[in-house]
Amino acid sequence: MSYPKFYNDIETIKVTDPLSNVLGAFENGEYEISYFEVVKSAGHSCPTVAGAYLLAQEAFKVLYPNQRAIRGEVKVEFQESLTDGVAGVVANVITQITGATDKSGFKGIGGNFARHSLMSFDSNINSSARFTRVDDGKSVDVIYDPSSIPPQPKQQELMQKMMQGLASKEDIKEFGELWQDRVKRIFENSKDVIKVVEL
């Protein structure tokens, strides 16, 4: 399997998942989620997928300082509707990391470990997403804005060629490399694209 090697350099997200412990999936429910795994699940890597990963990662750092985040015990709110723009893509990635879902998620076992109704849309917030711990109510707003990391100038030219059916294999390969170069730069400059506000 060939893929951009910078995926391996991105900090993983360490979680404890009580459900996975009870069901024997991971000892003590402890495991790590990598950007590489998120990309495989999403089927692609782009600024939106990278942003969703960073939203969850940075929220967890503030909500669970110096400890593993508790997967399945964080509510997530979005300002957008589920059908707006890339909200669905962002939500899918954040679901993978946090376990939170809207009405379609796991209903729990004997009233425990429920994952449904932990995600909502059309919320009255002024951020990309709000993350709230279920146990103590601590919340953070996280804002993602990658505009300070623009694509390489040639990327638009190559996209136009692809849309017109005029791109060669070499053009398509170069476009993909330039596309991933921007994703790489977003992670390298995460402090410039992510802002976390404690509430």
Residue pairs with C-beta under 8 A, 6 or more apart in sequence:
3 36
3 39
4 45
4 180
4 183
4 184
6 180
6 184
6 187
7 34
7 35
7 36
7 39
7 45
8 36
10 34
10 35
10 36
10 53
10 187
11 57
12 32
12 33
12 34
12 35
13 32
13 33
13 34
13 53
13 56
13 57
13 60
13 69
13 97
14 30
14 31
14 32
14 68
14 69
15 30
15 31
15 32
15 33
15 60
15 68
15 69
15 70
15 71
15 97
16 28
16 29
16 30
16 68
16 69
16 70
16 71
17 25
17 26
17 29
17 30
17 31
17 70
17 71
17 72
17 99
18 29
18 70
18 72
18 73
18 113
19 29
19 72
19 99
19 106
19 109
19 113
20 26
20 29
20 31
20 71
21 27
21 28
21 29
22 29
22 109
22 113
29 71
30 68
33 96
33 97
35 45
35 50
35 53
35 187
38 49
38 52
38 53
38 93
38 96
38 97
39 45
39 49
41 92
41 93
41 96
42 49
42 89
42 92
42 93
45 180
45 183
46 179
46 183
47 146
47 149
47 182
47 183
47 186
48 86
48 89
48 90
49 89
49 93
49 183
50 146
50 183
50 186
50 187
51 90
51 128
51 144
51 146
51 186
51 193
52 89
52 90
52 91
52 92
52 93
52 94
53 93
53 97
54 144
54 186
54 187
54 190
54 193
54 194
55 90
55 94
55 128
55 129
55 131
55 142
55 144
55 194
56 93
56 94
56 97
56 98
56 131
57 97
58 142
58 190
58 194
58 196
59 74
59 129
59 131
59 140
59 142
59 196
60 69
60 74
60 131
61 196
62 140
62 196
62 198
63 69
63 74
63 131
63 133
63 138
63 140
64 70
64 133
69 98
70 133
70 135
71 97
71 98
71 99
72 98
72 99
72 100
72 113
72 115
72 118
73 133
73 134
73 135
74 98
74 99
74 100
74 118
74 131
74 132
74 133
74 134
75 100
75 118
75 119
75 120
75 131
75 132
75 133
75 134
76 91
76 94
76 98
76 100
76 118
76 119
76 120
76 129
76 130
76 131
76 132
77 119
77 120
77 121
77 123
77 125
77 129
77 130
77 132
78 87
78 90
78 91
78 119
78 120
78 121
78 122
78 123
78 125
78 128
78 129
79 122
79 123
79 124
79 125
79 126
79 127
79 128
80 87
80 121
80 122
81 87
81 121
81 122
82 88
82 91
82 102
82 121
87 121
90 128
90 129
91 119
91 121
94 100
94 119
94 129
95 101
95 105
95 119
98 118
98 131
99 105
99 106
99 115
99 118
100 115
100 118
100 119
101 115
101 116
101 117
101 118
101 119
102 116
102 117
102 119
102 120
102 121
103 116
103 117
104 116
105 114
105 115
105 116
105 117
105 118
105 119
106 113
106 114
106 115
106 116
107 114
107 116
108 114
108 115
118 134
123 130
125 141
126 141
127 141
127 142
127 143
127 197
128 142
128 143
128 144
129 141
129 142
130 139
130 140
130 141
130 142
130 199
131 139
131 140
131 142
132 138
132 139
133 139
138 198
138 199
139 198
139 199
140 196
140 197
140 198
140 199
141 196
141 197
141 199
142 194
142 195
142 196
142 197
143 194
143 195
143 196
143 197
144 193
144 194
145 193
145 195
146 186
146 193
148 189
148 192
148 193
149 182
149 185
149 186
149 189
149 192
149 193
150 182
151 178
151 179
151 182
152 178
152 181
152 182
154 174
154 178
155 175
155 178
155 179
155 182
158 167
158 171
158 172
158 174
158 175
158 178
159 175
161 167
161 171
162 171
162 172
162 175
167 175
186 193
